[in-house]
Each structure stands twice: as C-alpha cells, then as structure tokens.
Amino acid sequence: MKHVLPSLERLVRTDYHMLHLPDLSDLNNLAAVEDELPIFVCTDQGRYYLLCSPPGSDLHAQAVQPYALEVTIVDIESSLTEVAAGFALAPYALVKRDDIPVGYVTSQVIIEGTIQAHRHLEAYFSTTLQTLNPDVAITLINEEGHVAVWTSGAEQIFSIQKDEIMGKPASDFFQVDRLQSLRTLKTGESAHRMQHRPRQDMFVLINSNPISLDHQIIGAVAAESDLTTQMRLHQELLQMTNKVHHLQKEVAMLSPSSDPYQHIKGNSRSIKNSIETIRKISTTKATVLIQGKSGTGKELFAKAIHDAREGSGAPYIAINCGAIPAALFESELFGYERGAFSGADPKGKKGKFELASGGTLFLDEIGEMPLEMQVKLLRVLEERSYFPVGGTQLKKVDCRIIAATNRDLEQMISEATFREDLYYRLNVVSFEIPSLRERKEDIYELIQSFLHEFALIYGRHIQSIAPDVLEDLLHYDWPGNIRELRNTIERLVIFSTDGEIKREYLPDNIYSGDKQLTADTSDLCKQNDIPIDGAAFQTELDNFERNMLSRALAAVNGNKLTLAKQLGISRATLYNKLKRLNLS
C-alpha cells in the first residue's frame, strides 16, 4: 500500500563493502577499492564506521587518505522514526538482523520513501473528502481549534465557504459553547449520533472523535448531517395531527380496534423484534416471563399477549406481587371459603386464579413474591390445581400465566431470595423489553401519543413545542423509562395553558439550559400559595388529576372499562391510578 510508510526492510541496500580493522589507526594501511560501493569498517571494539574521502577527492584513488564517520546500527524491525534519529551521526545507517549486518540505508532513501507515501496519502485523503455524501459535513480542527478541513457538505449545511473559514478559529464562526468538536478537543469525549445545535436555529446529528498522536490529542473530527428540516416538519406534523388523533379516538370509541398491539408505540428495531416475539407467543398458552426495567411497559405487552389470543370476553386479571401483604397473599391468589378465618367475608371470596379462569393471570413484580408463596405457586403451576384457603374441594387452573419483573432473578437465585425451580417453571418463554435509552428513535412517537392523551384529559389544545424541549427530551437518558416520559409530558401539558410547550416547564433534572420560571408557571404556583418544590408540585398534580378523573368517571356513569378505552390505557393501569388517587 503506497500510502503507508514503507518498512525498513524494503529500503535496505546490500551493495557495500565491509572491512575489518583492529583499530582506526590502521586506516593508513588500506589499499584503494576499485569499485564505487560504500565502504564500512568494523573494529575490534565492535563499532562501525563509514569511510569518507576529503572534499573534492576520490576515496578509491591510491593517494587519498580516508577518514571515518561512526554510523548508527539499527535493527531491521525498527520504525522509520527510530531510523531517522540515527542520521545525526552520518547520512548512512547499518541495518542488522540478529546482530549480523545485512545492509545499509541512507537518509536520502528514507526521505524519498516518506515523501512518496505522504503524496499518496494526501491524494487518497482529498479524493475521499470530495467523494463523501454532500449532505454530510466533515470538519476537522487542529490542536489550536483552527479549521483544518472543511468539505463541500459543510459549505452547503452551514453556508460558509471553504476559503472563508480554512485556517481560522472555529469560534470565529460559531459560539464556543455550541461547538461539539471543541468540546471533543478539550475533553477527549466522543459523540455518537447525538443531536446537536451548532446554531440557535439549526439541528444536526453529529458524530465526533478526538484525533490522538503519541497519547496526545492533536485535533478533532466531526461528521454532521442536517436535521433542521426534519425538526420543522415534525413541528408541522404535530400541529396537523392533533385533529387527526382526536378523530381517531372518536372512531375508536365507536368501533374498537382489533389490533392487540395498538398501544405499543414505536418503530425501532428492538420494539419490532419484541412485537414479533409476542406474536409467536400468542399462538400458545405457554407461561411467559417478561423482563425489563421499571417503567418500560411490561403490562402493555402482557395485555397484548392476552388480547392476541383470547376473545373479548375472556378475563384479564392483573396482580402486583409487591403490593400485597405476605399474610394476605395466599387468600388473594387462591381465594377462601366462608369461615376460613376470622374477619373474612362470610360468603367467601374467589381468588385471582378462579377469576382469571378462561383468560390470563398477570403476576407483575414476581420478584417481590414472598418465599413461602413461591413454593405454593410452583405447586399450582406444576399440578394445575389448588385448594382455596379453608377449602376441601380441588379447583383446576384454567388460565395462562404471565409473570413480569424488573429484578435480576438469576442473581436473586444465587442470593437464595428466589426459588430456582420456580424460575425455570416461569421461564418457559421469556423476552426482555428494551429500556427507552436503547430506543430513543421512538421518543417522537411516544411524545405525540402522550400529548394527545393528556390534551384530551386536561382540555388543552397544544399548538407547538419549542425545539429546545425536544432537544432536552432526546438527550435525557430516561432512567424511569416510558413511565417517566409519560409523567413528564403530563406535566408539560398541565403547564401549557397557552397551547405552547416551553423549555422552562421541564423538570430540573431534564432541563439543560438556564432555569427561569415564566409568568405562567409562577402564576400557577401562586394561585394556591404553593412553594416550588417536588412534593408540593406532586400534590397539586394529584389534586388536578383527581378532579379530572372524577369528572371523566361521572361522564361514563362509573364504567371503568369504557373510561380506560377512551384514555387509551389498560384497565389495570386505570385501577392503579384510581387507587393511588383514592378514587373508588
């Protein structure tokens, strides 16, 4: 490859004479050598010299008195950088392999080889830059922050010509705090597919990396593609689809969709793979274990598995294993007969297994189930039958079991807090729901869905979202996943009394700019003299949501199934919300 520095072995010359002398004092006794090859001398001390003639004379003439220049010895595996340092003594260097001289190399040959490689590399580099997609801007800055490369794509995207910016500080054309390449140069941090704003009115998708040489950062390179048009189209799409979403909701109320996956939002590869997995699962009644971080939507997937196979009348019973006291767990799962224990309903009570007969029982947070109940659940799963508490009649289990957890069950098994046999009984078919940070391309669709949902609940007509808001939402890592995103959108809708979602409405942990309360936010807090803190805000939010849901329940005459369909959420989610807000 001609653009790569040649190896020393390729440059070695072997046309030379090697003489042995006890000492340099014997130079006077040397006879002239008849050919024109270089002459090296090796002394008894193991040192090597190049024989040279005085200026204007011929070394190979009989009457010329030669003199000697000591030469450097280099190994044939040495780099050209190491060889070049040896030319300080003489323009020649002897090359050894296994301590035996095999040839020599000259400074002129090294220079010519290096220049030729550089010329090839420069030709490849310039042609590569010219061939790059013109929609992608490639920029390179040196260690001083000056622009060293500016492609035609950069000219097109940033409207700055190459001859205007080359060799000048990048900070002369962009604000320092908006230059990711400068940040990369200073800190060494890389960026991969990160949304970036080099200007107030511009959005780009950027990849950047530091350039290192000898463990020192000597520059930074960035590749950017323009997203400004897409962001503007997104804003227009948001405005245009508000009415469409509303009409779709009206139609859905009159003719419910038969698509069991309609509430799973997203088009990322990971979500599509998850949906494809549950399509296959839904053809059977096998036990399913759903894993995923808290807030990823495990219940939505469980409901989709149920809806894909069962009829509309089949029961779907959800139980949160972490919310039931250990003493009541058995009676909740298996039910009890009348008189089973003091304080019980005199008529007895059906358990979740019986209520789910012919449908699906969803055991959420299975990792929180008490150990003593794990034994009993295992027996039920193996024998497909059970006795109610205080009962003598054996009842059959006729439902699909879907379990879900955000815990690492294998680690719990090693810690003896979860039974290994139960784990393998539940883990007939399993899949993991990806975290939101792993599928950020779905955030746009989720934002639109939640905006529409809460716009209907709170009677807000959302007309626009500030670009800064979308930028912050996309950059945030979402440790609380979709649940946290949903709560954030609910907050934004509540504050957006004028129909515009502004950056200052974001929570402090998501907001990346200078936090300043607007008049709208201040007025909202002052109405009830509430201090601006998290607890007070949550209280106000709960009160507001409680009032809205009370009115919504009254509008449907208390029919929770109808209300859940209107809100686009599962019945279990609605029940949990009503329970949290103390609404019966």
N, C-alpha and C positions, 0 to 999 in steps of 0.2 A: 504494500500500500504506500504509494508515493507521498501521501500527505502526512505520513508518520515518520518521525525521526528514524534514520537507518540505524541498525545495530552496529556496534564496533566491528564485529566480525566481517560485515560486508565491506568495510572501508580499509581493512588491513592490507598492506603491501608486503610481498615476500621477496622482492628483488633487492637484496642488500648483501654486504659482506660483513662477517663477524670475525674480528681478530682477538686473540688473547695475548695480553701482556702482563708480566708480573707487576709492573708499575708504570705510571705515566712517564717516568724519566726515560723509558726505552723508546719513546716516540721518535727520537733522532735516528734510531737504527732501522726504521721502517723503510722498506722499499716501495716504490711507487706501484699502485694498482693500475692495470692497463684499462679496464672498462670504466664506465661513468656511474656506477652504482654507489649509493651511500655506504659509508664505512663506519661501523660501530666497533668499539673496543671494550672488552671485558677485562678487568684487572683481577688480581688475586684477592682483592678486598671485596669482590662481588659487586662492584659499581660499574655502571655502563656510561660510555661517552660517545659522542658523535665527533668524528674527525672533520675539522674545517680548515680551509686554506685562508691565508690573508687576503683582504680585498684586492681584486684585480689579478689574482694569480690562479693557477690551476693545481688543484690538490693532487692530481695524478701525474704531475711533472716531477722529474727526478730531483731538481734542485730546490723544491719548495719545502719549507719547514712547517708542517701542520701544527695546529693547536687543537685542544679537545674541549668540548662542551658537555657537561654532565646532562644526561637525559633522564626523564621520569619513566618508571616502569609501571605499566597499568595491566590489570587483569582483563582478559578478553570479554568477561561478563560485565565490565564496568559500563556505566552510562556515559553518554557524550558529555554530560555536565561534569562528571568526575574527570574525564579525559582532558577537557578544556582547561581545568585548573592546573594541569601538569605542563602546559606550554609556557609557563613563566620561566622555566629554565632554558628551553630550546624549542624551535619550531617542529621538532620531531619528538615522538614518544615510542618507546619499545613496548610491544604487546606480548604478554606471556600467557601460556596456558599450562597449568600445573607446574609453575615455576620454570618453564622452559620457553625461551624466546621463540615466537612463531612468526614475527613480522614487525612492522612499524606502521605508524600513521602520522600524517603531517597536519599541522594546523590549517593549511590551505584546503585539504580534503574535507576536514571537519566543517569548515565554514561553508564550502560549496554544497555539501550534503544538507546542512541545516537550512541554508537559503532555499534550496530546491524544494525541500519538504514544506517550508513556510509558504512558498509560492503556490504549491498545490493545495495546501490547506486553505489559503486565502481565496483561491478560485472556487473550491468546494463551498466554503462558507458564504461567499457573496451570492453564488448561484442558488444555494439553499434558501437564503433570505428572499431572493426575487421570486422563488417558486412557491413560497408559502401562500396559504389562502389569504386573499386581500381583505377578508372580513376579520382577520385576526391581527392584532397589533403586537409586534415583537419589539421590546425596548430593552436596552442594556445600559446600565450606568456603571462608571468606574468607581474606584475607591474614594474619589473626591466628590461623588454624587453628580458628575457631569455625564451628559448623554453620549454614549459611545456607539450605539446602534439605534436607528430609527427607521423602521420599514415603511413601505407604501401603505400597509394596513394601518399603521399608526398615523400616517398623514391623513388617511381617509376618516378614521374614527375621531381623532382629536382636532382635525382641521389646522394642523401645524405642519408646515413644510420642513423637509429634512434639512435644507440649508439654513433655516432659521434657528434650529434647536441643537444641531450637532456640535459637540464640544462645549456646550453651555450648561450651567447648573439646571437640573430639572426643576428645582424650586423656583426658578425664574418664571416658570410657565404654569406651575400647579402649587396649591397650598401644601406646605410641608406635612401637615397632619392628615392630608388626603392621599399621600403617596405611599402605597404599599411597598414599592421597590426600595424606597429609602428606609422604611422600617425593616425590611429584609436585610438591607446593607448594614444597618446598625446593630440589629439583634441576632441576625442569622436565622430567624424563623422563616419557614416556608409557608406558602399558602396554596391550597389545592381546591379548585372550583369554588372559590369564595366570592360572594357578591361584594362589590367594592364600588365606591363613589369617588372617582378622581376629581369630579366637579360637582357642584351643588345640583345641577340639572342632568347629571349623567350617571347611568348604572352600567357596570361592566362585570363580567365573570372573569376572574383573574387566577392564574397560576403564577407563582413566583418562587425563585430559589436563589440562595446566595452562591456566588462563584468563589471557590476556595483554591488557593495555591500554597503549598507548604504550610498547611494548617492556619493560613491567614485568609480572611475574607477580602478579596480584591475587587468585588463588584457584585451586581445583582442583575438578574434577567427576569423579565415578566412577559407573559402572554395574556392578552386581554381580548375578549370579544364583547361587542356592544349589546347591552340588554335594554337600552333606553326605550326603544320602540316597543319591545315586548311589555315593559312595565306600563307604558302609556296605554297599550291595548288592553292590558289587564284592568286598568282603572276604568276604561270604557266598558269592558266586558262586565265588570262589577255593577256598574250603573244600569246597563242594559238588561242584565239577568234578574234584577230584583223582581220585576213584574212577572217574568217567566217562572221564577221559583214559586211565586205566590199562586199563579195559575196551576202549576204542577201540584201544589199542595191541595188546592181545591179539587182537582181531578182525582187525586189520591184518596181523598175523603169519600168521594162518590164511588170510585172504583179502585179498591186497594190493589196495589201491585202484587203480582205473584212471584216476583223476583226475591228470593230469600237473602240475596247479598246486597240489596239496595242501600242498606245503611252502612255498609263498609266502604268508606271513602278512600280513594287513592288509586293511582295508576302506576305506581312504582313497581319494579320487577319483584321486590320482596313481597309486596301485598298481593300481586297477581299469583305468585307462587303459593302463598298461603291460601288464597281462594281456590286455586286448583287442587290443593291438598284436601280441603274440606268438601269439595265436590266429590272426590273419591271416597272420603269417609262417609258421606251422607248416603251412599248406596247400601250401607250395612247398619246394623245396630250395635257395632262393636263399641266397647268402652274407650273413651277418648280422654287424653290428658293434654290440656292446653297450658303452655308455659309462656311466660313473658313478664316484663317489668310492670310495676303498678301503673295503671292508667293507660295501658296500650289497647284496651278494648276487648278483653278476653270474653266478657259476657256477650258482646255483639257477635263474636264468632260462634259461641255456644248456641246462641239463638238461631244463627244462620244454619248451623248443622241440624238443629231441630226442625226448622221450617222447611228445609230442603227435602226432608223425608216424610215428616208427619203431616197429617191433614190439619185443616184449620181448627178442628175441634179437639185435637189432641192436647192434653195439658203440658205445660212447661213450668216446672217448679224450680225455683232458684233458692238456695240457702247459703248464707255466708257462714262458713265454719268458724270464723274468727269472732263472730258477733253473738254466739250462743254460749251461755254459761255451761261449764262442764256438767253440772248437776242436771241440766235440762236437756242435754244433747240427745240421750237415748230416746226420751219421750218425743222429742221433736222429729227425729228420723223415723221411729217405728210406731209412734202413737201409743195410746194406753187405753186399757179397758176401764169401765166405770169402777170406782172404788179401789183403783190401783194404789193410790197413796193419798194421804190427807191433803186437802186443798185442791185436789184435782177436780176437773169438770165432772159432775155426777153422771153425765151422759157419755163420758169417754171422749177421746179425740183421735182423729185419723192422723197418722204420721205422714211425712213427706213422701216416703216410698209408696204409700197407698194412694196419696193424692196425685202422684205422677204416673199412676198405672195407665199404660197405653200411650205414654208420651215420653218425656225426658225429665230426669232429675239432674240439676246442675249444682255441683258441690264446689262453690267458689272458696278460694283460700284454703284448700285442702291441707296445706302445710300447717295450719293452725289447729287442726283437729287433735283433741287430747289422745294420748297414747292408748288409754283403756278403750276409747271408742274406735280406734283404728283396728283393734282386734275384732270387735263386733262387726264393723263394716266389712272387713276381709271375709268373715264367715258368710255374710249375706251375699257378697259378690261371688263366692265360690259355690254356695249351695242354692243361690237364687231364691231363698226363702228366709222367713224370720218370724219371731213371736212378738206381738205388741207387749209393752210393759204391763205385767199383771195378767196377761192373756194366756190361754191354753190352746188356742186354735192357730195352726200354722198358716201363714199367708205367703203367697207367691209374689216374687218380684217380677213385674212385667213392665219394665221401663229401661230406656237407655241411660247409662251413667256417663256424664261428662264432668270431669274434675278440672280445676284450674288452680294455678298457684304462681306467685311471684318469688317463691323461695327456691333455693337450690336443694332439691330433695335428696340428691346423692350425697351432698355434704351433711344434710340432716341425718341420713342413714349412718354415716361414719361417726356422727356425734350421738347416735342412739336416741334421737328425738323423733325419728320417723321409721316406721317398720319397713324393712326391705321387701318382705313378701307382699305387703300391700302396694308398694311402689310398682312392683312388676305386674301385679294384678291390674292396676290402673293404667299402666303404660302399655296397653295393647296397641293403640295407635296414638302417637303424640306428635305435636308440632309446636314451634315457638313463634310467637308474634313479634316482629321486629320493633325495636324502640323507634320513636319519632325521629331521633337524631340520625338514625340509619336510613331514613326515607324522607328527607327534607323536601324532595320534589313534590310530595303530597300535601305540603302545608298550604299551598294556594287553594286547592280544592276544599280542604278542611275549613279554611278560613271562610270561604264563601258559604259553605253549608251551615256553619255555626252563626255567621252573621244573619243569614236568613232566618234561622230558628229563633234567635233572640230578638230580631227585629219584629217578628210576629208576637212573641211573648210580651215584649215591653212597649209595643206600639211605636217603634222608631222607624223612620224612613232613612236608611243610610245611603247617602249620595256619593261619598268619596272617602278614600283612605289616604292619608298623607304618605308619600313614598318612604319617608323616614320610618314610619310604623312598620311597613312591610320589610324594610331592611333589618330592623331590630328583631322582628319575629323570625326571620330566616337565619340570623346569626346566632340566636339563642339556642342552647343545647337541649332544652326541654327535659329536665330530669323527671318531671311529673308526667311526661308524655302527653297523649291526646287529652287526658283529663285536665291537665294544666293549661293546654292551649284553649280548650273549651271554656274554662273559667276565665281566662284572660280575655277572650272575645266577648264573653258576657259582661265583663267589667267595661270594656271599651264601648259596647252598645249602650250600657246604662249612662255613661258619662256623655255620650254624643247626643246631647239634646238638640243640637242644631243640624244633625244629619251628617256631620263631618267627624271622622275619627282622627284625632290628633295625637302626636307623639307623646305629649305630656300626660296623656291619660294612661300610659303604660305603667305597670308596676315598676318599682325601683330596680328590681333585680333583672329586668329585661331592658329597660330604657338605657341607652348608651350615650345619650347627649347630656346637656346641662339641664338639670331638672328645674322647671319653673312652673308653678301652679298657674293655670289660666283662671280667668274670672269665672268661667263655668264651673270648674272644679271647686274653687273657693266658695262660690255661692251654694253649691250642693252640700258642702260640709257645714256651712254656716247656718243653713236652714234649721238644723236641729242642734246647733252648738256642739258638734261632734269634733273632738280633736283628730288630727290627721295621723292615725296610726292603724296598723293592720287589724287589730282586734275591733276597733270602732268601725272601720270600713266593712269588715265581715258581718258585724251585727246589723249595720244599715242595709247591707246587701241582702241578708237573710230576711229582714223585715219586708223589704221591697218584693223579694221573690215570693214570700209567703202570701202577701196580698194579691199578687198577680195569679198565683196558682189557685187561691181561694175563689177568685172571680172566674177563672177558667173552669174549675170543678163545678161551680154553680151553673155555668153556661151549658155544661153537658149533663146536668142533673146527677152529678156524682159518679158518672160512668168512667171509671179509671182506664178501662181498655180503650174507649173512644178517645180520651184525652191523650193517652200515650201515642196513639196513631197520629193524632193531629200534631203533636210535638215532634214526631219522628224519632221517638226513643222507645226502648223496650219497657214492658210493663214492670219488670223487676227494678229497672232504673227509676221509674216514676215512684214506685213504692218506697224505695230507699230515700228518695228526695223528700217525699211526704213525711216519712218517719223522722228524717233529720230536722225538718221544719215543724215537727209536732202537729201535723195536719192529719186527722184521721180520715 
